[in-house]
Amino acid sequence: MDTNQKKFGIYVFLSTFSRNLIEVFIPVILFKFGFDLKSILFYYFIANAVSLIISYPSVYLSQKFNYKILSIIGIVAFLILQILLNFMTNNIWYLFSIAVLYAVYRRGYWIARRYYNLRVIKNNDISTTYSIISIINQIGVIVSAYIGSIILDYISLNILTIIAIVLFTASIVPLYFLTFKKDTTNKKIELCKTLRQIPKNNIYLFGSYELLNVVKFLIPLYIFIYVKNTYQTIGIVNLITNLSLIVFTYLFGKTLDKSNNNFLTISVILTVIVFTLKVNSVGYALLLISVFEGFVTKMYELSINKEFYTLSKKFEYTNYNLTYEIIQNSFRTIVTFIFVIFNLKLKTMIYITLLCISLSIFLKKTDDKIIQQKAQN
């Protein structure tokens, strides 16, 4: 790893560790405060809808200033969100407020992080470099949820939020030491043009992959309601999943670099099978499935990200980043809106989301020459 990649790795570790201390538990925290499933889905729908709405203004703001501004905005929103969680009441407007703050924090964080990700990853080692960064990310994730669960079960939400706020704020420091050559590419925001140039297969591919986050949002609720109603159970499941993730990541990253094979189809099929089994498992079976979940979801993630970063080299950073944001938030907003309207059962929602993800196996991988032709038009 070069100097920029090491600095970015420190940022990824600190920010990932601090976020995951509490983020995975938010739906369960809302449930314990008396919100029903439909209200929790309303929160998630608002968060995704606001994310979609503010994606363009967020990137525009970064153009006028820089991407570090987005990170600072994300930190401020994160701080206010954590404070409000400590004073939560069963009120729809309170729920709406934390959904908006969650969206602002997430967009500020992810738009900036994805931009710097694109800048530090080089053309000749996309999968290997991403694998290393992904391992750093997983080291941050691996024990954070479990530590968070212990603090929530045995100490208090107040202490957990203080720790999360301090570490998340500190994470921005390495970004100020990143050094890049001046970006001389066209800075004009051309969302519609970029969206037309991205192959339609990739649009659904990226969007359906983001639906996996809907499943991951619902899974902790499933565990808490149907398996065991403690935070620590969720923490243990996450710990096992992330241990298998980190073991598998670097090995599969190397394989992707050395192989021309497309692992997307098999990874999608295995991901759908594993999550279907997960929501029908309890006890040791659930823990065993969590091991396989780590393997298959990392295979899926690395395969998607190879597509994402390879395609990114055909476009200007800002427009590509914004277009991806629009795609992912659109898919999540549409699906969660449907769930809020029809008031479905928890398992049914997970099955429908997995079905939408599985449709991507019928997509053909777009040829590189076609991508180049589209980018030149």
C-alpha angles and dihedrals in degrees: 000000000000124000096270092049091051092051090047089049091057089051091049093050097048096043094044094048094049095045095048094051087081113359098084090054098052096098090049092047088053090048091052090051088061103264114142125225094267091052091049090051089048088055091051093046092052090047091053094042092051089046088055093048096048097042094091096044089047093055091042089054091051089052092054093046120000142281092265087070089061090052091052091049088050091052093050091049090047091052094051091044092054092049092051091049088060091055097040120157129182094258127129094220091051088051090049091051096053090045090057092046091048090053094049092048093047095047093046090050102040100041090052094042094048091048092053089044090057091048098050098043114087128214097242098055107028098143096038094049092043089050091055092048089046091053089051088050091051092048085058091048099039100082102010096087091046092049089047091051093052092049091048094047099041109020122021147285089244094063092045093053092049091054092046093049094049095048095042091051091049091051094074094064097083090055090068090061097053113114124200136169111260110276106236096177123117109287097192111122107239105170098160093047093049092046090054092049096051109089112254091234090060092050092059091038092056094039096049091048089056089056086071085074089061089056091047090051091054099041097074089053090051091051093046095047102036107023112032129331100228130104090226092064089057089046093053092049090050091047093054093045093051094045089058090044094057093045092051101039105077095039093053092041090059091048091054092053092051098042134067091200119118110234094180098096096050092042092052092049093048092046092054092047094048095049091046089055092044095060089050096050137087136177118003092351089063091052092049092050089050089061091056090043089062092052099047099039091051090050088051093047095048092047092050093045092051086057091044097050095039091053092044091067089067093059142052110268099239098048093044092048092049093046091052090049091053092048096049096043092046092055094047093045094051094048095046091046089056090050093051093049097048098037094218129184117270096248092045091056091051092049093050092050091049089050090055090050092049092058089073090074088076092060120101119228107252115243115246092234091058090052091051092049091051092049091052095052 
